[in-house]
Amino acid sequence: MSALFHSLVYQPIYNLLVFLYDFVPGGDFGIAIILVTILLKTALFPLSQKQIESQKKMQDIQPKLKDIQRKHKDNREKQSRAIMEFYRENKVNPLSGCLPIIIQLIILIAIYRVLFNISQADFKASSDVLYSFIKNPGDIGRFFLGILDLSKPSIFLAVTTALAQYYQMKMVMANKESEKPKTLKTKPDQKESTSPAEPDFSEIMMKQMLYIGPALTLFFGMTFPSGLALYWLASTLFMIAQQWYLLKKTPVSTRLPAAS
């Protein structure tokens, strides 16, 4: 598995980064990192689009799912069967949004290892990792725009990245809140049900990650070389622009009727 990761993920990203460093006028390693981020995110755009479409569809079916949960609240086995049947009938896969997250995590690990290994090698590219057609630049400049030392942690970059990630998470939550359906009445002359609803664990996790995610980013950004934080920042800004575009572009699907 390690050899597969090295050949299919780590080595291509390593070579792409070195190639772009050679390509960028002035040899700015920070700009090369940003370009790699944009290229990787653009390549993953179709997966990200499917992820957002899946998230929107899951939001649309929440009223129906909660109706099923209330209807079978005393029989967990029957509740599970009804939910799985509902997924099957409506062609919904609750795990379909996991693939882009897994791929992004793998790429993040690869980027971390690439930047860490280059930093540990005193900012020199390894000929053992480079393809034969990629020129070895020798010493790699460690400053971004001649100011930021990418070999050392940067408090400013760590804080900026954490704030950008917080904004991106808030953006997702704001969209989710705006698409929540209003409480439905079972009949025109009935009052809204006051029975306690099933806890929305996805919403609870989202609210926790709103603070946990940026806090972890801040910690790692202040611990590791700032080249990694620069990648996180560029990646987060790309995701903010991508989410804005896709959420505006993807229409909200028609709400499913409440359970009978």
N, C-alpha and C positions, 0 to 999 in steps of 0.2 A: 504493500500500500504506500509506503514511504517513497519507493522508487517511482511509482506511478504519479504521486503528487509532484515529485521533483521534475519528472519529464513533461507532464501535461500542464502543470500550473506554474510552479516556481521558476523553472528555466525559461519558458516563454516570456514571463513578466520581467525577469532579470534582463534578458536580451533586449526586450522592447524598451526598457528604461535606459539602458546603456546606448542603444541606437538613437533614441530621442535626445539624449544628452549630447551626443556627437552632432545631431542635426540642429539643435537650438543654437542660434548665433550667440556667441559669447560664452557658451558652455555653462548655462545656469541649471544646476541640478534640481532646484526647486520648481522651475518651469517644466522640466522633464517629468517630475512627479505629477504635476497638475495635468499635463497632456496625457500621461498614462491613465490617470483617473478618468478623464473625459472619454478616452477611447474605450476603456473597460465598461464604464457606465452606459455608453452609447450601444455597445455590443449587447449589454444586458437589458436594453430598453424593452424589447418584446416581452421578456419575462416579467419585468416590472409592471408593464401594462396589464398582463394577465393577473398579476397579484392584486393590483388596485381594483380591477373588475371583479375579482373574486371577493375582495373585502366589501365592495358595494353590494354584491349579491347577498352576502351573508348578513349585511345590515338590513336589507329588504325583507329577509325571511325571519328576522328576530320576532316579530309579533306572532307569527304562526308557530314558531318553536315554543314560545312562552305559553301559547294556548295549549299546545300538546303537553307541556310540562305540568300545567295546572290540571288538565283533564286526567292525567295519569299520575298525579303526585303521590298517590298511595301505593303505586305498583311500579317500582323502578325498572323492572325487567320489561314490562309492557311499554313503559315510557321510552326505553331505549330502542325497542323494536319499532315503535311508531315514528321516532325521530329518524332512524335509519331508512325506514320505508319512505318517509317524506323526502329525505335526501335523494333517494333513488328515483322517485317519481319526478322530482324537479331537476334532476341531473345536476345536483350540487355536491361538490367534494370539499368538505371543510378543511382538508389538508392541502388543497391545491396551492395555497399561498405560501406554503413552507419551502418549496423548492428554491424560489429566488433568495430567500433568507439564508438557506444553507449554502448556496453558491456564493453569495456575498461574503459569508463568514469564511469560506475556504479562500477566497481571493484576499480578504483582509489578513488572514494568517500568512499567505504567500507574500503579500506586500511587506508585512512586518518582518518576515525572515529576510527578504531581499535587502531592505533598508538596514536592518540590524547587522547582517553579514558584511555589507559594504562599509558600514560604520566601523565594525570591528576590524576590518582589513585596512583601517586608516584611509578610507575613501579611495580605494584602488579596486578596479574591476578584476575579477578572477578569470583568467584565460580558460580554466577548466570548465567553467559554466557557460562561457560565450560560445555561440555557434561560429563555425569557421568563416562565415561571411559577415560577421559583425566585428567591426574594428575595435580593438582595445584602446580606450583613450588614455590609459595609464592613470595618472593622478586625476581624481574627480574633484572639482571645486565644491566645497562644502557650504558656500554661502548662497542664500536666496536673495536676489536683487542686490547683492553686495552688502546686505545688512544682517540677515538672520542666519546664524550658524546652525545648520541642519544636523550637526553632530551632537548638539546639546539640547536639553529640554528648554522650552520657551514658555514662560508663564503667560505671556500675552497671547500666544497662539493657542495654548491649552484653554484659556478662559474664552477666547473667541469661538473656538470649536465647540465647547460645551454649550455656550449660548445659542449657537446656530442649531445644534442638535435639539435643544429645548424648544426652540421656535418650530422646528420641523415636526416634533412630536405634538406640540400644541395645534399645529396646522391640521394634523390627522384627527385629533380629538375634536376640534371645532367642526370639521366636516362631518364627523360621526354624530355630533350633537345636533347639527342642522338637519340631518336626515332622519332623526328619530320620528316615528309616526306619533301622532297625537293619540291619547288614550281612547279606545273605541268602546262604545256602549253596546251591550248585547242586544238591546231593543230600544226603540226610540223613547219609550216611557220609563226606562230604567236608569238608575243612577250608576255612575262609574263604580266598578268593583273596588272595595277597600281591602280585599284580601292581600296579604303580603306576596309580592312577586318573587319568583326565583332569582337568586343573585346572578348578576351578569358578570361571570368570572373574567371574560375577555376585557370588559370595561374596567374591572378592578385591576387587572394586570397592566392595562394601558396607563392608568393613573399612577401606578407604582413606577412604571418604566419612565414616565415623564420626568421623574427626579433621579431615579437610579441610573438611567442611561447617561445623562449629562454628567452626573457625579463621577461615574466610572471613567468617562472620557476625560474629565478634568484631572483625575488622579493619574491615569496613564499618560496623559499629555504632559504632565509635570514630572513624570518619571523617565520616560523614554526619549530618545533623540527626536527633535522637533520635525524631522522629515515625516515621521508617522502621523503626527498631528496635522501637518500640512495636507497629507493625503485625506485624513478624516474630514478636514475643513472643506476641501475641494469636493469630496464625495457628498457631504451633507448639503452644500450649496447646490450641487447638481440635482440632488433628490428634491430639494425645495422647489426648484424650477420645474422639475419633472412632474411632481405631484400637482403643482398648480395647473400645469398644462393638461395632464390626464384627467384630473377631477373636473375641469371645465369642459373637456372634450367628451368624456364618457357620460351619457345620459343616465339619469336615475331610472331604474326599471320600475315597472308597474308593481305596486304593492300586492302581495298575495292576500287573499281573503282570510279572515280569522277562522280559527277552527270551529267546526260546528259542534 
